[in-house]
Amino acid sequence: MGTAVINIFRRNPIIFVLMLLGLIFTWFSAGFIAPGNLLNIVRQASIAGFVALGMSFVILARGIDLSVGSTVALSSVLLTGLSSTLPPIVGIHVALLAGIAVGICNGVLVTKFRFQPIIVTLSTMAIVRGLAMAYSHSRPIFGTLPSVYFELSDGMIFGLPVPMVLFVGASLLAGLVLNYTRTGRQIYQVGGNEEAARLSGVNLDRIRIITYAVSGFLAAFAGLILAARMQSGEAVRTGVGWELDAIAAAAIGGMSLAGGAGTVLGTFCGAMIIAMMSNAFNLLGINPYWQRIIIGVVLALAVATYSSEHGKAALKRIMRLKPRTGNIALLKTSSDVR
């Protein structure tokens, strides 16, 4: 049992980092470990975690989605706006379908028109935010949701907040899909080696469109939970900067921004780390602007660490070619062998 636990930590050092940061923040702020504060952390991590989870699908297929924050905003105002005249279930479905539509639009523009993902999603980020602001007239929408809907954010299941239970369930499902289904394995293949995936019969366009659709759906779902937490929908400030947090959570968790490598567990832990940092900084009275700077620095360090690990791996592969005898390693190609 002890060996199994050690192996888990070796394969996923991000778990150790998560625990270490928890101890550090507890040392500097006694209120950090208070039950009410911990519940607040997991709620925040769960809402942003859905966005990071969707971003992970896109990154694994060697893409990027900068429109997720705007999709969160659009989802929240569609739900609250439609609920003023229609049953909330209608607003829920429309909001989720809108998120999927944004994702499919991104995927089609990237695959069929061969536009760069960063340009496409930067454009849809502005367009979707504009649609949300136009629909809500840039004003918050209050008082349209029934009180029972707030249980989506404030409710508890087995002593855990509903958002955390949903996030854990979504993470488990995402892990199963990525590791044990044909589509999941193809996502890794497309991100790892696009040409090899194409030659093996993988439909590259289909896989990439699926990843963007998943990202849009999960961002919209995060918007539904956020609307329940805020008890309103708002288009101007909701979701601003969430794309950075989502990318940071994935990268901190070991997700390769070059595609084809990473785990759902890493993204889960990365989302928890981002939420813990934000919460601890607030408790310590650190200016919110500095929080963004620190998150950006952490993201840069995570990417640098990943690159360094791959450099070490490449060096190890080279060293394996060194002969066991002699002081000089002569590397021969296959054409040198007679």
Phi, psi and omega in degrees: 000315179297321179296320180297318179296317179299319179296322178297317179293324179294318181284335183228073181298344179298333177296317178297319179298318179300313180293320180296317179296322177301317179293319181295314181294325177295323180295318185275338181219111182296331181285350183298321186269004177299139183308316180297322179290321178297321177296322178296321180296312184291329176295312180296318179297324182291315182297309178291333180296325177299319179294317179295324179296316177294321178299325181298321178300315182293316182296321180301327179269019177064049177227187177207148181226101180270001184267001188296320180297319178293325178294322175301315180296315180298318180298317183294320181283328176296316179298307184290325179291313181290330181290350178287337181232344183235163176300144182304330181298328177293315179297323179298311181295318180296319180296316180293319178295325178295319178297317178297319180298319177298317179296316179296320178300315177299314182297319180293317179296324180287320187270309186282326182257356176060033175279155178291133182305320183293325179288316181299308185286336173293322178292312181292333175302315180289319182295312182295319177299319178296320177297318180296319180291321179294319181295320183265001184057031178060024178239147176296148179249112184249162165067026181249350184259140177291153183299330181294334180293332182293345176296339178298335178252319188263348183289163181233141175229119182054037178081003180245146177300143180305317179302322180293318178299317179294321180293318177298316178298317179295322179293318177297317179296317179297319178297319179295317181296314184289330187257338188232013175236159181296317180298319179298316179295326179291328176299315176297320181295315181298317180287327183283316181204095186299317182294317178296321178296319179296317181292335179274003175097009180284134176279098187299317182297316181299315182296316182292321178297321178299316182296320178290324177295318176299317179299315179296319180297313183290327176294319177295321178296320175300324177296324178295316180292321179296321178297323177293322181289317182275348183057033179192170173239139184212137189255339188282313185250344183296129175078003180292126180083359182291334178295323177295315180298321180294316178295318180297317180299317180293316182292317178300325179282003176098008179287126180285124177289350175273355177091158171083359182214137179142165182227157176293322178301320178298316178296320178303310180294323178298319178296321178295320180295316179299316180294319179297317180298313181299316181295315181296321179296322177295318179296326182274358177076024179282135181303135180305328180295322177291330177300317179296321179297315182295319177298319177298320178295317179298320177298316179298318179295321179297316179295319179296320179297318179298315180297320180296319179298320180288327175296319178296320180296319179295321179296320179296322179295322178293318182295332179294339181279353182288129180297155181285339181238156178091159181263346183241129179268120178254111181269123182249145174270170181297334181287342179279344184274126182256000000 
